């Protein structure tokens, strides 16, 4: 390996990690004590691109690979991305990625639907506070197997609606079974069997 990657040596970040793990575990009830996610701080854009094997846009600052969370180092956050640094934003980003680690385990590493996986991470990490509410939903369902910047604008609010209105158990059940769906249509059937209504924008409210 030619990359220079630093493990966290930052007590505030360690504390944010512990707090996030505790809160996420109380949502998912995994009782996750051993082999918890590794956290790797990546120094710069060049190393992000090397690790991901492709050029990445400026907004990409964190991702998960297996049980490892990669974050652009807080020290170079503003020079190596188009984000402004604040502890709030950075710790929410950490929690977002850790939430993906929980979702991976619950869903047996299902990659779909992207809107559900991203929406859960956005909702559980507290990132909704940092986002503008959509007037109405019109695009999150397009993100089934393809991601992109657009998935972040509505999916967190859609998942918030599901959790607050119908409870977290149904969302967890949806996540558990997501991998059995072989297509977008299959997933819509699974959704209907759990929620008893169709998966379409008319049935989702912005809270
Ligand atoms: Zn994500």
py3Dmol code that shows the C-alpha trace and the ligand (Angstrom):
import py3Dmol

protein = """\
ATOM      1  CA  UNK A   1       0.000   0.000   0.000  1.00  0.00           C
ATOM      2  CA  UNK A   2       1.332   3.377  -0.935  1.00  0.00           C
ATOM      3  CA  UNK A   3      -1.386   5.376   0.770  1.00  0.00           C
ATOM      4  CA  UNK A   4      -0.806   7.304   3.930  1.00  0.00           C
ATOM      5  CA  UNK A   5      -3.831   6.624   6.058  1.00  0.00           C
ATOM      6  CA  UNK A   6      -4.137   7.789   9.615  1.00  0.00           C
ATOM      7  CA  UNK A   7      -6.173   6.161  12.317  1.00  0.00           C
ATOM      8  CA  UNK A   8      -8.053   8.661  14.423  1.00  0.00           C
ATOM      9  CA  UNK A   9      -6.051  10.266  17.145  1.00  0.00           C
ATOM     10  CA  UNK A  10      -8.778  12.673  18.061  1.00  0.00           C
ATOM     11  CA  UNK A  11     -10.658  12.296  21.366  1.00  0.00           C
ATOM     12  CA  UNK A  12     -13.694  14.305  20.143  1.00  0.00           C
ATOM     13  CA  UNK A  13     -14.029  12.021  17.148  1.00  0.00           C
ATOM     14  CA  UNK A  14     -13.640   8.913  19.299  1.00  0.00           C
ATOM     15  CA  UNK A  15     -16.388  10.220  21.536  1.00  0.00           C
ATOM     16  CA  UNK A  16     -18.648  10.896  18.536  1.00  0.00           C
ATOM     17  CA  UNK A  17     -17.964   7.326  17.370  1.00  0.00           C
ATOM     18  CA  UNK A  18     -18.990   5.845  20.739  1.00  0.00           C
ATOM     19  CA  UNK A  19     -22.102   7.998  20.994  1.00  0.00           C
ATOM     20  CA  UNK A  20     -23.177   7.142  17.439  1.00  0.00           C
ATOM     21  CA  UNK A  21     -22.628   3.420  17.946  1.00  0.00           C
ATOM     22  CA  UNK A  22     -24.689   3.512  21.118  1.00  0.00           C
ATOM     23  CA  UNK A  23     -27.579   5.423  19.530  1.00  0.00           C
ATOM     24  CA  UNK A  24     -27.572   3.306  16.374  1.00  0.00           C
ATOM     25  CA  UNK A  25     -27.520   0.136  18.418  1.00  0.00           C
ATOM     26  CA  UNK A  26     -30.519   1.297  20.352  1.00  0.00           C
ATOM     27  CA  UNK A  27     -32.366   1.715  17.037  1.00  0.00           C
ATOM     28  CA  UNK A  28     -31.253  -1.523  15.374  1.00  0.00           C
ATOM     29  CA  UNK A  29     -30.895  -3.642  18.540  1.00  0.00           C
ATOM     30  CA  UNK A  30     -27.879  -5.558  17.268  1.00  0.00           C
ATOM     31  CA  UNK A  31     -26.018  -5.570  20.583  1.00  0.00           C
ATOM     32  CA  UNK A  32     -22.883  -4.794  18.557  1.00  0.00           C
ATOM     33  CA  UNK A  33     -19.883  -5.105  20.895  1.00  0.00           C
ATOM     34  CA  UNK A  34     -17.105  -6.900  19.004  1.00  0.00           C
ATOM     35  CA  UNK A  35     -15.606  -6.339  15.570  1.00  0.00           C
ATOM     36  CA  UNK A  36     -17.145  -2.926  15.401  1.00  0.00           C
ATOM     37  CA  UNK A  37     -16.528  -0.809  12.285  1.00  0.00           C
ATOM     38  CA  UNK A  38     -12.996   0.431  11.673  1.00  0.00           C
ATOM     39  CA  UNK A  39     -12.604   4.111  11.047  1.00  0.00           C
ATOM     40  CA  UNK A  40     -10.005   5.271   8.561  1.00  0.00           C
ATOM     41  CA  UNK A  41      -9.285   8.950   7.946  1.00  0.00           C
ATOM     42  CA  UNK A  42      -8.167   9.605   4.398  1.00  0.00           C
ATOM     43  CA  UNK A  43      -5.824  12.572   3.964  1.00  0.00           C
ATOM     44  CA  UNK A  44      -6.805  13.931   0.566  1.00  0.00           C
ATOM     45  CA  UNK A  45      -8.804  13.666  -2.676  1.00  0.00           C
ATOM     46  CA  UNK A  46      -6.003  11.873  -4.452  1.00  0.00           C
ATOM     47  CA  UNK A  47      -6.072   9.072  -1.887  1.00  0.00           C
ATOM     48  CA  UNK A  48      -9.886   8.922  -1.998  1.00  0.00           C
ATOM     49  CA  UNK A  49      -9.628   8.429  -5.766  1.00  0.00           C
ATOM     50  CA  UNK A  50      -6.952   5.762  -5.372  1.00  0.00           C
ATOM     51  CA  UNK A  51      -8.975   3.877  -2.779  1.00  0.00           C
ATOM     52  CA  UNK A  52     -12.158   4.034  -4.820  1.00  0.00           C
ATOM     53  CA  UNK A  53     -10.341   3.342  -8.082  1.00  0.00           C
ATOM     54  CA  UNK A  54     -11.946   6.285  -9.854  1.00  0.00           C
ATOM     55  CA  UNK A  55     -12.188  10.052  -9.948  1.00  0.00           C
ATOM     56  CA  UNK A  56     -14.664  11.216  -7.324  1.00  0.00           C
ATOM     57  CA  UNK A  57     -16.671  14.441  -7.275  1.00  0.00           C
ATOM     58  CA  UNK A  58     -15.814  17.087  -4.672  1.00  0.00           C
ATOM     59  CA  UNK A  59     -18.860  16.303  -2.519  1.00  0.00           C
ATOM     60  CA  UNK A  60     -17.756  12.701  -1.803  1.00  0.00           C
ATOM     61  CA  UNK A  61     -16.279  12.763   1.707  1.00  0.00           C
ATOM     62  CA  UNK A  62     -17.184   9.396   3.209  1.00  0.00           C
ATOM     63  CA  UNK A  63     -18.088   5.831   2.286  1.00  0.00           C
ATOM     64  CA  UNK A  64     -18.078   2.328   3.690  1.00  0.00           C
ATOM     65  CA  UNK A  65     -16.338  -0.749   2.419  1.00  0.00           C
ATOM     66  CA  UNK A  66     -17.296  -3.912   4.264  1.00  0.00           C
ATOM     67  CA  UNK A  67     -16.914  -3.111   7.938  1.00  0.00           C
ATOM     68  CA  UNK A  68     -14.685  -0.088   7.413  1.00  0.00           C
ATOM     69  CA  UNK A  69     -15.754   3.538   7.355  1.00  0.00           C
ATOM     70  CA  UNK A  70     -13.600   5.928   5.346  1.00  0.00           C
ATOM     71  CA  UNK A  71     -13.847   9.647   5.988  1.00  0.00           C
ATOM     72  CA  UNK A  72     -11.921  12.492   4.448  1.00  0.00           C
ATOM     73  CA  UNK A  73      -9.744  13.720   7.306  1.00  0.00           C
ATOM     74  CA  UNK A  74     -11.258  16.602   9.275  1.00  0.00           C
ATOM     75  CA  UNK A  75      -7.929  18.424   8.907  1.00  0.00           C
ATOM     76  CA  UNK A  76      -8.176  18.656   5.117  1.00  0.00           C
ATOM     77  CA  UNK A  77     -11.961  18.662   4.885  1.00  0.00           C
ATOM     78  CA  UNK A  78     -12.354  22.107   3.359  1.00  0.00           C
ATOM     79  CA  UNK A  79      -9.367  22.065   1.028  1.00  0.00           C
ATOM     80  CA  UNK A  80     -10.126  18.582  -0.360  1.00  0.00           C
ATOM     81  CA  UNK A  81     -13.915  18.854  -0.753  1.00  0.00           C
ATOM     82  CA  UNK A  82     -16.595  21.468  -1.414  1.00  0.00           C
ATOM     83  CA  UNK A  83     -18.011  21.114   2.116  1.00  0.00           C
ATOM     84  CA  UNK A  84     -17.619  23.570   4.951  1.00  0.00           C
ATOM     85  CA  UNK A  85     -16.276  21.974   8.110  1.00  0.00           C
ATOM     86  CA  UNK A  86     -18.214  21.980  11.357  1.00  0.00           C
ATOM     87  CA  UNK A  87     -18.121  19.407  14.149  1.00  0.00           C
ATOM     88  CA  UNK A  88     -21.886  18.940  13.726  1.00  0.00           C
ATOM     89  CA  UNK A  89     -21.623  18.157  10.033  1.00  0.00           C
ATOM     90  CA  UNK A  90     -18.567  15.954  10.442  1.00  0.00           C
ATOM     91  CA  UNK A  91     -19.945  13.876  13.316  1.00  0.00           C
ATOM     92  CA  UNK A  92     -23.242  13.471  11.446  1.00  0.00           C
ATOM     93  CA  UNK A  93     -21.222  12.225   8.473  1.00  0.00           C
ATOM     94  CA  UNK A  94     -19.518   9.675  10.720  1.00  0.00           C
ATOM     95  CA  UNK A  95     -22.880   8.539  12.075  1.00  0.00           C
ATOM     96  CA  UNK A  96     -24.263   8.324   8.526  1.00  0.00           C
ATOM     97  CA  UNK A  97     -21.488   5.933   7.522  1.00  0.00           C
ATOM     98  CA  UNK A  98     -21.792   3.904  10.739  1.00  0.00           C
ATOM     99  CA  UNK A  99     -25.541   3.577  10.077  1.00  0.00           C
ATOM    100  CA  UNK A 100     -24.605   1.988   6.725  1.00  0.00           C
ATOM    101  CA  UNK A 101     -22.540  -0.587   8.643  1.00  0.00           C
ATOM    102  CA  UNK A 102     -25.618  -1.516  10.690  1.00  0.00           C
ATOM    103  CA  UNK A 103     -27.777  -1.647   7.538  1.00  0.00           C
ATOM    104  CA  UNK A 104     -25.214  -3.905   5.868  1.00  0.00           C
ATOM    105  CA  UNK A 105     -25.540  -6.426   8.652  1.00  0.00           C
ATOM    106  CA  UNK A 106     -29.343  -6.278   8.920  1.00  0.00           C
ATOM    107  CA  UNK A 107     -29.789  -6.497   5.131  1.00  0.00           C
ATOM    108  CA  UNK A 108     -26.959  -9.016   4.580  1.00  0.00           C
ATOM    109  CA  UNK A 109     -25.105  -6.436   2.517  1.00  0.00           C
ATOM    110  CA  UNK A 110     -27.988  -5.631   0.207  1.00  0.00           C
ATOM    111  CA  UNK A 111     -27.047  -2.810  -2.195  1.00  0.00           C
ATOM    112  CA  UNK A 112     -30.672  -1.980  -3.013  1.00  0.00           C
ATOM    113  CA  UNK A 113     -32.811   0.020  -2.876  1.00  0.00           C
ATOM    114  CA  UNK A 114     -30.364   2.884  -2.620  1.00  0.00           C
ATOM    115  CA  UNK A 115     -33.089   5.307  -1.481  1.00  0.00           C
ATOM    116  CA  UNK A 116     -33.877   3.126   1.529  1.00  0.00           C
ATOM    117  CA  UNK A 117     -30.231   2.617   2.533  1.00  0.00           C
ATOM    118  CA  UNK A 118     -29.291   6.269   2.059  1.00  0.00           C
ATOM    119  CA  UNK A 119     -32.550   7.490   3.551  1.00  0.00           C
ATOM    120  CA  UNK A 120     -32.001   5.493   6.727  1.00  0.00           C
ATOM    121  CA  UNK A 121     -28.446   6.757   7.105  1.00  0.00           C
ATOM    122  CA  UNK A 122     -29.548  10.362   6.538  1.00  0.00           C
ATOM    123  CA  UNK A 123     -32.451  10.088   8.949  1.00  0.00           C
ATOM    124  CA  UNK A 124     -30.565   8.263  11.704  1.00  0.00           C
ATOM    125  CA  UNK A 125     -27.483  10.477  11.505  1.00  0.00           C
ATOM    126  CA  UNK A 126     -29.421  13.687  12.129  1.00  0.00           C
ATOM    127  CA  UNK A 127     -28.460  15.026   8.680  1.00  0.00           C
ATOM    128  CA  UNK A 128     -32.067  16.056   7.998  1.00  0.00           C
ATOM    129  CA  UNK A 129     -31.399  19.111  10.159  1.00  0.00           C
ATOM    130  CA  UNK A 130     -28.786  20.147   7.625  1.00  0.00           C
ATOM    131  CA  UNK A 131     -31.117  19.723   4.626  1.00  0.00           C
ATOM    132  CA  UNK A 132     -34.019  21.622   3.096  1.00  0.00           C
ATOM    133  CA  UNK A 133     -37.374  19.858   3.187  1.00  0.00           C
ATOM    134  CA  UNK A 134     -38.742  19.044  -0.253  1.00  0.00           C
ATOM    135  CA  UNK A 135     -42.135  20.571  -1.076  1.00  0.00           C
ATOM    136  CA  UNK A 136     -43.262  17.177  -2.280  1.00  0.00           C
ATOM    137  CA  UNK A 137     -41.623  13.930  -3.324  1.00  0.00           C
ATOM    138  CA  UNK A 138     -40.828  13.441  -6.981  1.00  0.00           C
ATOM    139  CA  UNK A 139     -37.578  11.548  -7.401  1.00  0.00           C
ATOM    140  CA  UNK A 140     -36.366   9.355  -4.529  1.00  0.00           C
ATOM    141  CA  UNK A 141     -37.920   6.182  -5.976  1.00  0.00           C
ATOM    142  CA  UNK A 142     -35.743   6.560  -9.072  1.00  0.00           C
ATOM    143  CA  UNK A 143     -32.774   5.607  -6.943  1.00  0.00           C
ATOM    144  CA  UNK A 144     -33.288   1.869  -6.779  1.00  0.00           C
ATOM    145  CA  UNK A 145     -29.975   0.465  -7.938  1.00  0.00           C
ATOM    146  CA  UNK A 146     -28.215   3.620  -9.056  1.00  0.00           C
ATOM    147  CA  UNK A 147     -27.016   6.277  -6.664  1.00  0.00           C
ATOM    148  CA  UNK A 148     -25.974   9.849  -7.325  1.00  0.00           C
ATOM    149  CA  UNK A 149     -26.201  13.181  -5.625  1.00  0.00           C
ATOM    150  CA  UNK A 150     -29.974  13.364  -6.187  1.00  0.00           C
ATOM    151  CA  UNK A 151     -30.703  10.497  -3.792  1.00  0.00           C
ATOM    152  CA  UNK A 152     -29.823  12.681  -0.813  1.00  0.00           C
ATOM    153  CA  UNK A 153     -32.488  15.341  -1.310  1.00  0.00           C
ATOM    154  CA  UNK A 154     -35.658  13.348  -0.543  1.00  0.00           C
ATOM    155  CA  UNK A 155     -34.819   9.882   0.739  1.00  0.00           C
ATOM    156  CA  UNK A 156     -34.077  10.877   4.346  1.00  0.00           C
ATOM    157  CA  UNK A 157     -37.431  12.651   4.647  1.00  0.00           C
ATOM    158  CA  UNK A 158     -39.224   9.666   3.098  1.00  0.00           C
ATOM    159  CA  UNK A 159     -37.637   7.306   5.633  1.00  0.00           C
ATOM    160  CA  UNK A 160     -38.423   9.723   8.467  1.00  0.00           C
ATOM    161  CA  UNK A 161     -42.061   9.558   7.389  1.00  0.00           C
ATOM    162  CA  UNK A 162     -42.027   5.742   7.417  1.00  0.00           C
ATOM    163  CA  UNK A 163     -40.377   5.504  10.838  1.00  0.00           C
ATOM    164  CA  UNK A 164     -42.437   8.202  12.550  1.00  0.00           C
ATOM    165  CA  UNK A 165     -45.758   7.173  11.083  1.00  0.00           C
ATOM    166  CA  UNK A 166     -45.448   3.373  11.025  1.00  0.00           C
ATOM    167  CA  UNK A 167     -42.679   2.578  13.488  1.00  0.00           C
ATOM    168  CA  UNK A 168     -39.114   1.376  13.111  1.00  0.00           C
ATOM    169  CA  UNK A 169     -39.994  -2.342  13.151  1.00  0.00           C
ATOM    170  CA  UNK A 170     -41.509  -2.187   9.656  1.00  0.00           C
ATOM    171  CA  UNK A 171     -38.493  -0.376   8.234  1.00  0.00           C
ATOM    172  CA  UNK A 172     -36.170  -2.942   9.795  1.00  0.00           C
ATOM    173  CA  UNK A 173     -38.311  -5.725   8.357  1.00  0.00           C
ATOM    174  CA  UNK A 174     -38.138  -4.071   4.925  1.00  0.00           C
ATOM    175  CA  UNK A 175     -34.374  -3.848   5.223  1.00  0.00           C
ATOM    176  CA  UNK A 176     -34.077  -7.490   6.329  1.00  0.00           C
ATOM    177  CA  UNK A 177     -36.007  -8.714   3.315  1.00  0.00           C
ATOM    178  CA  UNK A 178     -34.723  -6.234   0.709  1.00  0.00           C
ATOM    179  CA  UNK A 179     -32.112  -8.659  -0.580  1.00  0.00           C
ATOM    180  CA  UNK A 180     -34.777 -11.196  -1.553  1.00  0.00           C
ATOM    181  CA  UNK A 181     -36.195  -8.728  -4.094  1.00  0.00           C
ATOM    182  CA  UNK A 182     -34.863  -9.417  -7.562  1.00  0.00           C
ATOM    183  CA  UNK A 183     -36.199  -6.257  -9.170  1.00  0.00           C
ATOM    184  CA  UNK A 184     -37.703  -2.864  -8.472  1.00  0.00           C
ATOM    185  CA  UNK A 185     -41.162  -4.398  -9.005  1.00  0.00           C
ATOM    186  CA  UNK A 186     -40.373  -7.204  -6.564  1.00  0.00           C
ATOM    187  CA  UNK A 187     -39.373  -4.660  -3.982  1.00  0.00           C
ATOM    188  CA  UNK A 188     -42.598  -2.707  -4.519  1.00  0.00           C
ATOM    189  CA  UNK A 189     -44.490  -5.948  -3.767  1.00  0.00           C
ATOM    190  CA  UNK A 190     -42.428  -6.512  -0.632  1.00  0.00           C
ATOM    191  CA  UNK A 191     -43.114  -2.939   0.440  1.00  0.00           C
ATOM    192  CA  UNK A 192     -46.841  -3.399  -0.042  1.00  0.00           C
ATOM    193  CA  UNK A 193     -46.861  -6.669   1.897  1.00  0.00           C
ATOM    194  CA  UNK A 194     -45.299  -4.868   4.877  1.00  0.00           C
ATOM    195  CA  UNK A 195     -47.043  -1.470   4.717  1.00  0.00           C
ATOM    196  CA  UNK A 196     -50.342  -2.403   3.165  1.00  0.00           C
ATOM    197  CA  UNK A 197     -50.167   0.495   0.711  1.00  0.00           C
ATOM    198  CA  UNK A 198     -48.509   1.084  -2.641  1.00  0.00           C
ATOM    199  CA  UNK A 199     -44.977   2.381  -2.905  1.00  0.00           C
ATOM    200  CA  UNK A 200     -45.657   5.655  -4.683  1.00  0.00           C
ATOM    201  CA  UNK A 201     -45.143   9.359  -4.005  1.00  0.00           C
ATOM    202  CA  UNK A 202     -48.825  10.016  -3.221  1.00  0.00           C
ATOM    203  CA  UNK A 203     -48.584   7.805  -0.149  1.00  0.00           C
ATOM    204  CA  UNK A 204     -45.601   9.623   1.347  1.00  0.00           C
ATOM    205  CA  UNK A 205     -45.952  12.844   3.291  1.00  0.00           C
ATOM    206  CA  UNK A 206     -43.288  15.407   4.049  1.00  0.00           C
ATOM    207  CA  UNK A 207     -43.536  15.736   7.843  1.00  0.00           C
TER     208      UNK A 207
END
"""
ligand_1 = """\
1
ZN
Zn -24.626 7.025 2.493
"""
view = py3Dmol.view(width=600, height=400)
view.addModel(protein, "pdb")
view.setStyle({"model": 0}, {"cartoon": {"style": "trace"}})
view.addModel(ligand_1, "xyz")
view.setStyle({"model": 1}, {"stick": {}})
view.zoomTo()
view.show()
